[in-house]
Amino acid sequence: MLLQTGNLLRLARAGYILAREGVFTTLDPNLVPPAAAPLVRFANLFAKGKGENAGEALVRALSQIGPSYVKLGQFLATRPDVVGGEIADALTALQDRMAPFGRDKAVEIVEKALGRKIDEAFTSFGEPVAAASVAQVHMATARYAGRERRVAVKVLRPGVEGQFARDLRDMYMVARLAERWSAEARRLRMIEVVDTLARTVKLETDFRLEAAAASEFAENVKNDPDIRVPHVDWDRTDREVLTLEWIEGAPLSDLERVAMEGHDLKKLGAHVLQSFLRHAMRDGFFHADMHQGNLFVDRQGRLVAIDFGIMGRLGAKERRFLAEILYGFIVRDYKRVAEVHFEAGYVPATHSIEEFSQALRAIGEPLHTVNASDISMARLLTLLFEVTALFDMRTRTELVLLQKTMVVAEGVARTLDPKLDIWKTCDPVVRGWIEENLGPKAKIEDAGKSVMELAKLATHLPKTLADAELAIERISKMADKGVDLSSASVDAMAETRRRSDNRLLIGLTAIALLAAWLFG
C-alpha cells in the first residue's frame, strides 16, 4: 500500500507539472475517453498558458519533473507512432544536462569500480567536461605501451539506478491502466514501450553493456572506409566506469569547423545516410541515436560515432522487410511492397493485398512527382506506418525505432547537403543488399546450406532407423510377455518414439522442401 501511495503521489506531482505547463490544453475533451474528459477539463484549470504548442509544453514539463522523465521524453522522440510526429520532433530538443557531481566523487567511484587508486589507473584525471542525468565525462590520460594517450572516462552518477527504478515502476502502473481501459493503448503496446525504455535504461546504467555494444559495432564496421568507432579500454571499464579513446575531430554540430577543416559536406551527408542503412540491413545492428552531437569527423574525413547507449537490432525478417519496401518504392512496385507486409505477417491476412497496394500507391506516387531534393525517406516511412495502422498492423517497436533513427540520420544528412537526393543515395546500398541476399547468388548459397543440413540429417538417419527398429522390437516383446505400465516405462517409450518420429519427419520434410525449391 505504501508503494502504491508513493506511486500515486509522484504521478500526481508529474500530472500537476504537465497540467501547469499546458500540455493538455490542445486536447479536445470531446475526443478523449468519456471517463478522462472531466480530468482534462480540470487539469486545464491549472495551465499557465493556453493554446501553446503541445510539444514545447511537454519539453518544459518533462525537464522539470526529473531526469527519468527527460529520458522518457528522449525515448518517446523515437516513437512518433505513440505521440505523433509533431510532438516527437519537439521532444528531440530535450537536453539531458545536469550539474556535475564533482571530481572527488567521480574519483571515489572510479577507484571502487576498478579496484585501484586513480593514479594507478590514469596518469591524469581532469575535471568533468560534460554532465547528464546518467553520467558525466572526464578527460584523462593513460599509459599504453609506454606512451601516454588521452581518453574519455564516463562515470555513472551516484544513486541514478534507484531513481530510475522507482520512476519506471510509476510508468509501468500508468501503462497497465492505459492498456486495461484503452484499445488504442493496447494497439500501441504501452507496456512494451515501458519495457523498451527499461531495457534502454539498463544498457545506459551498466557501462559494460555499452562497451560491449561499442565493441560489436566497431567489429561490424572495421572494414568500412567511411566510419569508425572509438577503441574500448576494457582494462579501465566496469559497470560504473567506461573508458574510451578520446576523439580528435570536429563534431557535426559545428558545421563551420567541419568546413574549415576542409571536409566535403556533401560527401559526409551521403556517408551518414548510407552508413545507417548499411548497418541496419547488413549487420542488423545500428546506432539509434545518430544526432549531430554523437557524430564527429576525424582528420581522414571518416565519421566517428560515440555514445552507444541506444542501439537498434533487426532480425533477418525485418532486414528483408526494410530492403524490399525501400526498393519497392524506388522502382514503384507497390504490389510487391504490399506482399512483403503480408508475408512478414505484419498485416492480417483478412485484408486485401490489392487494397493495401492501392493505399501504398497513394504514398509512393507523389514522391516521384517532386524534385529529388524534396524527397524524404523518413517521411515515406512515417506515412507508411500511418497507412498500415488503417490495416490493423500492430506496432513493431524495432521498426519504429528504425524509422525514427532514419528521421534523425536524414536530418543530419540534409544539414550537410540540403539538396541531397535520397533515392540516389539509398539506391546502391539497398540494391546491393537485395542482390547479395535475395538474388541468384544468394539462392545458390542457400541451396548449398540446405545440402549441408541434409548431409547432417543423413548421418543421423541410420541411427534413427535403428532406434525405431529397436523400439518396435521392444514393443513386440512386451506384447508377448506383458506390458509394464509404470509411469517411467510409459515416459521412456514416448520419448523414444518422439525422437525417432521427429528426426525422420525433419529429414523427410527437408528433402521435400529442397526438391520443391530446385524443381518447382
C-alpha positions in Angstrom: 0.0 0.0 0.0 2.9 2.3 0.8 4.3 1.6 -2.6 1.1 2.4 -4.3 0.7 5.6 -2.3 4.2 6.6 -3.3 3.5 5.9 -6.9 0.3 8.0 -6.8 2.0 10.9 -5.1 4.8 11.0 -7.6 2.4 10.6 -10.5 0.2 13.4 -9.1 3.2 15.7 -9.0 4.1 14.8 -12.5 0.5 15.3 -13.7 0.3 18.7 -12.0 3.5 19.9 -13.7 2.2 18.6 -17.1 -1.1 20.5 -16.5 0.6 23.7 -15.3 2.8 23.8 -18.4 -0.3 23.5 -20.6 0.4 20.0 -22.1 -3.3 19.1 -22.1 -4.7 22.4 -23.4 -4.6 21.3 -27.0 -6.6 18.1 -26.2 -10.3 18.3 -27.2 -12.2 16.8 -24.2 -14.8 15.5 -26.7 -12.2 13.3 -28.4 -10.8 11.6 -25.3 -12.5 8.6 -23.5 -15.6 9.8 -21.6 -14.1 9.0 -18.2 -11.0 11.1 -18.9 -12.8 14.2 -20.3 -13.5 15.7 -16.8 -9.9 15.2 -15.8 -8.7 17.0 -18.9 -11.0 20.0 -18.2 -9.9 20.0 -14.5 -6.2 19.8 -15.4 -6.5 22.8 -17.8 -7.6 25.0 -15.0 -4.0 25.0 -13.8 -2.5 25.8 -17.2 -0.3 28.9 -17.2 -0.9 29.4 -20.9 -3.4 28.0 -23.3 -3.3 27.1 -27.0 0.5 26.9 -27.0 2.5 24.3 -28.9 1.9 20.9 -27.1 5.4 19.7 -28.0 7.1 22.7 -26.5 4.9 22.5 -23.4 5.8 18.8 -23.0 9.5 19.5 -23.3 9.3 22.2 -20.5 7.3 19.9 -18.3 9.5 16.8 -18.6 12.6 18.9 -17.9 11.1 20.0 -14.6 9.7 16.6 -13.5 13.1 15.0 -13.4 15.9 13.1 -15.2 13.9 9.9 -15.6 11.2 11.8 -17.4 13.8 13.5 -19.6 14.9 10.1 -20.6 11.3 9.1 -21.2 10.9 12.2 -23.5 14.0 11.4 -25.4 12.8 7.8 -25.9 9.3 9.0 -27.0 11.1 11.1 -29.6 11.9 7.8 -31.2 8.2 6.7 -31.1 6.1 9.0 -33.3 3.6 6.2 -33.5 2.8 6.9 -29.9 3.0 10.7 -29.5 2.6 11.8 -33.1 5.2 13.2 -35.5 5.0 16.8 -34.4 5.5 16.1 -30.7 8.2 13.6 -31.4 10.1 16.2 -33.4 9.7 18.7 -30.5 11.0 16.1 -28.0 14.3 15.9 -29.9 15.0 19.3 -28.3 15.2 17.8 -24.8 18.6 18.5 -23.4 19.8 15.9 -20.9 22.1 18.3 -18.9 22.7 18.4 -15.2 25.2 20.0 -12.8 28.3 17.8 -12.4 28.7 15.9 -9.2 32.3 16.9 -8.8 35.7 15.3 -9.4 36.2 14.0 -5.9 33.1 11.9 -6.0 34.0 10.7 -9.5 37.4 9.6 -8.3 35.8 7.7 -5.4 33.5 5.8 -7.9 36.3 5.1 -10.3 38.6 3.7 -7.6 35.9 1.5 -6.1 34.9 0.2 -9.6 38.4 -0.5 -10.9 39.8 -1.7 -7.5 42.9 0.6 -7.7 43.9 4.1 -6.9 43.2 6.8 -9.5 46.9 7.4 -10.0 47.4 3.7 -10.8 44.7 3.6 -13.4 45.4 7.0 -15.1 48.4 9.3 -15.3 46.0 12.3 -15.1 42.3 12.7 -14.4 40.7 16.1 -15.1 37.5 17.9 -14.1 34.2 16.9 -15.8 33.8 18.2 -19.3 30.1 17.2 -19.7 27.4 16.1 -17.3 24.0 14.4 -17.9 21.4 12.6 -15.8 23.1 9.2 -16.1 26.8 10.1 -16.1 29.4 12.7 -16.6 32.6 12.6 -18.7 36.2 13.4 -17.7 39.2 13.9 -19.9 42.1 11.8 -18.7 45.4 10.3 -19.9 46.6 6.7 -19.6 49.8 4.9 -20.5 49.7 2.4 -23.3 52.9 0.5 -24.3 55.0 3.3 -22.8 53.1 6.1 -24.5 50.5 8.4 -22.9 47.2 8.8 -24.7 44.1 10.9 -23.9 40.9 9.0 -23.0 37.3 9.8 -22.2 36.2 8.4 -18.9 32.4 8.1 -18.4 31.4 7.9 -14.7 27.9 6.8 -13.5 26.0 9.4 -11.5 25.6 8.2 -7.8 22.1 7.0 -6.9 20.8 7.1 -10.5 19.8 3.4 -10.7 17.5 3.6 -7.7 15.8 6.8 -9.1 15.2 5.2 -12.5 13.9 2.0 -10.9 11.4 4.0 -8.9 10.2 6.1 -11.8 9.9 3.1 -14.1 7.5 1.4 -11.5 5.3 4.5 -11.8 5.4 4.3 -15.6 4.5 0.6 -15.6 1.5 1.4 -13.4 0.2 4.0 -15.9 0.9 1.7 -18.9 -1.1 -1.2 -17.3 -4.0 1.1 -16.6 -3.9 2.5 -20.1 -3.9 -0.9 -21.7 -6.7 -2.1 -19.4 -9.1 0.8 -20.5 -7.9 1.8 -24.0 -7.9 -0.3 -27.1 -5.6 2.2 -28.8 -3.1 1.8 -25.9 -3.2 -1.9 -26.4 -2.5 -1.5 -30.2 0.4 0.8 -29.4 1.6 -1.7 -26.8 2.2 0.8 -24.0 3.6 -1.8 -21.6 6.1 -2.8 -24.3 7.0 0.9 -24.7 8.0 1.0 -21.0 9.7 -2.4 -21.4 11.9 -1.0 -24.1 12.6 2.1 -22.1 13.6 -0.1 -19.1 16.0 -2.1 -21.3 17.5 1.1 -22.6 18.0 2.4 -19.1 19.6 -0.9 -18.1 22.0 -0.6 -21.0 22.8 3.1 -20.2 23.4 2.4 -16.5 25.7 -0.6 -16.9 28.7 0.6 -18.9 29.9 -2.9 -19.5 26.9 -3.4 -21.8 27.5 -0.1 -23.6 31.2 -1.1 -24.0 30.0 -4.4 -25.5 27.7 -2.5 -27.9 30.6 -0.2 -29.0 32.8 -3.2 -29.4 30.3 -5.1 -31.5 29.6 -2.1 -33.6 33.3 -1.5 -34.1 33.8 -5.1 -35.3 30.9 -4.7 -37.8 32.4 -1.5 -39.3 36.1 -2.3 -39.2 36.3 -2.7 -43.0 34.0 0.3 -43.8 36.1 3.2 -45.2 33.7 6.0 -44.1 33.1 5.3 -40.4 34.9 4.1 -37.3 34.3 3.7 -33.6 36.5 4.7 -30.6 38.5 1.9 -29.1 37.2 0.5 -25.8 39.7 0.2 -22.9 38.3 -2.9 -21.2 41.0 -2.8 -18.5 39.6 0.5 -17.3 35.9 -0.3 -17.8 33.5 -1.7 -15.3 29.8 -1.4 -14.5 30.1 2.3 -13.3 33.1 3.4 -15.4 33.6 3.4 -19.2 36.9 4.4 -20.7 37.1 5.1 -24.5 39.7 6.5 -26.9 39.4 10.3 -26.9 38.1 11.5 -30.3 40.2 14.1 -32.1 37.8 15.5 -34.6 35.2 18.1 -35.5 31.6 17.5 -34.2 29.0 17.5 -36.9 27.1 20.0 -34.7 29.8 22.5 -35.7 29.4 22.7 -39.4 31.6 25.8 -39.7 34.6 24.0 -38.1 33.9 20.9 -40.3 34.0 23.1 -43.4 37.1 25.0 -42.2 39.0 21.7 -41.8 38.4 21.0 -45.5 35.9 18.2 -45.3 33.4 17.7 -48.2 30.0 18.3 -46.6 28.0 16.7 -49.5 30.1 13.5 -49.3 29.7 13.4 -45.5 25.9 13.8 -45.9 25.8 10.8 -48.2 28.0 8.8 -45.8 25.7 9.4 -42.8 22.6 8.0 -44.6 24.4 5.2 -46.4 26.2 4.1 -43.2 23.0 3.9 -41.3 21.3 1.9 -44.0 24.3 -0.4 -44.3 24.4 -1.1 -40.6 20.6 -1.7 -40.4 20.4 -4.1 -43.4 23.8 -5.7 -43.5 24.5 -6.0 -39.8 21.0 -5.8 -38.2 22.7 -3.6 -35.5 22.5 0.1 -35.8 23.3 3.2 -33.8 19.8 4.5 -32.8 20.9 8.0 -31.6 22.7 9.4 -34.6 22.2 13.1 -33.9 24.9 15.7 -34.6 26.3 15.6 -31.1 27.1 11.9 -31.4 29.0 12.1 -34.7 32.4 13.6 -35.3 34.7 13.8 -38.4 38.3 12.7 -38.0 41.3 14.1 -39.9 40.9 11.4 -42.6 37.3 12.5 -43.3 35.7 9.5 -41.6 32.6 9.6 -39.4 33.3 8.7 -35.8 30.2 7.6 -33.8 30.1 7.8 -30.0 27.5 7.1 -27.2 26.2 3.6 -27.7 23.5 3.7 -25.0 20.7 3.4 -27.5 21.2 0.7 -30.2 18.7 -1.0 -32.5 18.5 -4.5 -33.7 16.8 -6.1 -36.7 16.3 -9.8 -37.4 16.6 -11.4 -40.8 12.9 -10.9 -41.5 13.0 -7.3 -40.5 16.0 -6.6 -42.7 14.4 -8.2 -45.7 11.3 -6.2 -45.0 13.2 -2.9 -44.9 15.2 -3.7 -48.0 12.2 -4.8 -50.1 9.8 -2.0 -49.1 12.5 0.7 -49.8 13.4 -1.0 -53.1 9.7 -1.4 -54.0 9.1 2.3 -53.6 12.2 3.2 -55.5 11.1 1.1 -58.6 7.3 1.8 -57.9 6.4 -1.9 -57.4 3.6 -1.3 -54.9 2.2 -4.8 -55.3 5.5 -6.3 -54.1 5.6 -3.9 -51.1 2.1 -5.0 -50.1 3.0 -8.7 -50.5 6.1 -8.2 -48.2 3.9 -6.8 -45.5 1.6 -9.9 -45.7 4.5 -12.4 -46.0 6.0 -10.9 -42.9 2.7 -11.3 -41.0 2.6 -7.6 -40.2 -0.8 -7.1 -41.9 -3.5 -9.6 -41.1 -4.5 -11.9 -43.9 -8.1 -10.8 -43.6 -7.2 -7.7 -45.6 -6.9 -7.5 -49.3 -3.4 -7.2 -50.9 -4.9 -5.2 -53.8 -6.5 -2.7 -51.5 -3.3 -2.4 -49.4 -1.3 -1.9 -52.6 -3.6 0.9 -53.6 -3.0 2.6 -50.3 0.7 2.3 -50.8 0.5 3.8 -54.3 -1.1 6.9 -52.7 2.1 7.2 -50.6 4.6 6.4 -53.3 3.4 8.2 -56.4 3.7 11.7 -55.0 7.3 11.0 -54.2 8.1 10.6 -57.9 6.5 13.9 -58.9 8.7 16.2 -56.9 12.3 17.2 -57.1 14.9 14.7 -55.9 16.0 17.1 -53.1 12.4 17.3 -51.8 12.0 13.5 -51.3 12.2 12.3 -47.7 12.7 8.7 -46.9 11.9 9.4 -43.3 8.6 10.9 -44.4 7.9 7.9 -46.6 8.3 5.6 -43.6 6.1 7.8 -41.4 3.3 7.8 -44.0 3.8 4.0 -44.4 3.2 3.4 -40.6 0.1 5.7 -40.7 -1.4 3.7 -43.6 -0.5 0.3 -42.1 -2.3 1.3 -38.9 -5.5 1.5 -41.0 -4.9 -2.1 -42.0 -4.5 -3.3 -38.4 -0.7 -3.6 -38.4 0.3 -3.8 -34.8 3.2 -1.6 -33.7 6.6 -3.2 -34.3 8.9 -1.4 -31.8 12.1 -2.3 -33.7 10.7 -0.9 -37.0 9.5 2.3 -35.3 13.0 2.8 -33.7 14.4 2.2 -37.2 12.0 4.8 -38.7 12.8 7.4 -36.1 16.6 6.8 -36.5 16.2 7.3 -40.2 14.4 10.6 -39.5 17.4 11.7 -37.4 20.0 10.4 -39.9 18.3 12.0 -42.8 18.0 15.3 -40.9 21.8 15.2 -40.2 22.5 14.4 -43.9 20.2 17.3 -45.0 22.1 19.8 -42.8 25.3 18.7 -44.5 23.7 18.7 -48.0 20.3 20.4 -48.3 19.9 19.1 -51.9 20.7 15.5 -51.0 19.0 13.1 -53.4 17.6 10.5 -51.1 16.6 7.9 -53.8 20.1 8.1 -55.4 21.9 7.9 -52.1 19.9 4.9 -50.8 19.7 3.0 -54.0 23.2 1.4 -54.2 23.0 0.2 -50.6 19.5 -1.2 -50.9 20.1 -2.7 -54.3 23.4 -4.2 -53.3 21.8 -5.8 -50.2 18.9 -7.3 -52.3 21.3 -8.7 -55.0 23.5 -10.3 -52.3 20.8 -11.7 -50.1 17.8 -12.2 -52.4 19.3 -12.7 -55.9 20.6 -15.8 -57.7 23.9 -15.9 -55.8 22.0 -15.9 -52.5 19.7 -18.7 -53.7 22.7 -20.8 -54.7 24.3 -20.2 -51.3 21.0 -21.1 -49.6 20.9 -24.3 -51.6 24.4 -25.2 -50.5 23.5 -24.6 -46.9 20.4 -26.8 -47.4 22.5 -29.6 -48.8 24.9 -29.4 -45.8 22.0 -29.6 -43.4 20.6 -32.6 -45.3 24.0 -34.2 -45.1 24.0 -33.8 -41.3 20.5 -35.2 -41.2 21.6 -38.1 -43.4 24.3 -39.1 -40.9 21.6 -39.5 -38.2 19.2 -41.5 -40.3 20.8 -44.9 -39.8 20.8 -44.4 -36.0 17.2 -43.1 -36.2 16.0 -46.1 -38.2 17.9 -48.4 -35.8 16.3 -46.7 -32.8 12.9 -47.1 -34.4 13.6 -50.8 -35.1 14.7 -51.4 -31.6 11.6 -49.6 -30.2 9.4 -51.8 -32.4 11.2 -54.9 -31.2 10.8 -54.0 -27.6 7.1 -53.3 -28.1 6.7 -56.7 -29.7 8.4 -58.5 -26.8 6.2 -56.6 -24.3 3.2 -57.7 -26.3 4.3 -61.3 -25.9 5.4 -61.1 -22.2 3.0 -58.4 -20.9 3.4 -54.7 -20.7 4.8 -52.8 -17.7 2.6 -49.7 -17.5 4.6 -47.9 -14.9 4.9 -44.1 -15.4 8.7 -44.5 -16.0 8.1 -47.1 -18.7 5.4 -45.0 -20.5 7.6 -41.9 -20.4 10.6 -43.8 -21.8 8.5 -45.3 -24.7 7.0 -41.9 -25.5 10.4 -40.2 -25.5 12.0 -42.9 -27.8 9.1 -42.8 -30.2 9.0 -39.0 -30.3 12.7 -38.7 -31.0 12.5 -41.3 -33.8 9.5 -39.7 -35.4 10.8 -36.2 -35.1 14.2 -37.0 -36.7 12.6 -38.9 -39.5 10.0 -36.3 -40.1 12.5 -33.4 -40.1 14.7 -35.3 -42.6 11.9 -36.1 -45.0 10.5 -32.6 -44.8 13.9 -31.0 -45.6 14.3 -33.3 -48.6 10.8 -32.5 -49.8 11.4 -28.7 -49.4 14.7 -28.8 -51.2 13.2 -30.8 -54.1 10.3 -28.3 -54.4 12.8 -25.4 -54.4 15.1 -27.0 -57.0 12.5 -28.4 -59.4 9.4 -26.3 -58.7 
